[in-house]
Amino acid sequence: MSDGYVESTTLHASEPGDGEPPYRATPLQRERDADASGMTALDLAAVAEWLPRLGTVLWLERREPQVSPLRMRAASRLLLLEHAAAGVLASCAGLRAWSSVTPQGPREWLSLHHASGDVAARLYLLPDSDLLAWDHMTAALGLAPAEAAPAEAPLHASFLRRALARFGHRWQARLLAFDLKPLPWLHALGAKAPLRISLLGLDLARTIVNDENAEWISPLHTA
């Protein structure tokens, strides 16, 4: 199955359930209300160096028409963007680091923003991610994780949120591992579905996807 611009590897797992989780205002909604001045300017070349070190992550992005692979210059380096996620990354101007304490434990992620401040994508850490690489990355990029405490909301807001999602740009989710390949004259930033993921990591990914009312586009099939 094709995933963006590269061939995906099938991940053996069961499909996420359709049950309604207890409603909390999602981090995506909270970030849209956050002050855009809190963003750090996105250094694409530096971020491209760090992403592959994180290992397996959960990637959420807006549902947009696919475009062809892109070439662009970042910090005097020509980058070939081989995957849809890399293309989304290149369209962003800023990023923020977030953390939250949830019933499933601590949760950490990056939000990627357009110049307008709107959230274009987010990258969640999973138990399978390299937490030490995350700490080094946030320090190197000058990111100080902001606390995003869950906020309760009336039950009817959950139905409204899901109804609006059907008519708007719904978020899509996939499990990814980024890679940066040196090629003659340029570097290629790509991504692919991980060959394996722990049951704990998959369970957390499902929870996040359900919390954000996103849809899976990674291949998740039973063995």
Disulfide bonds with the S-S distance in Angstrom:
none
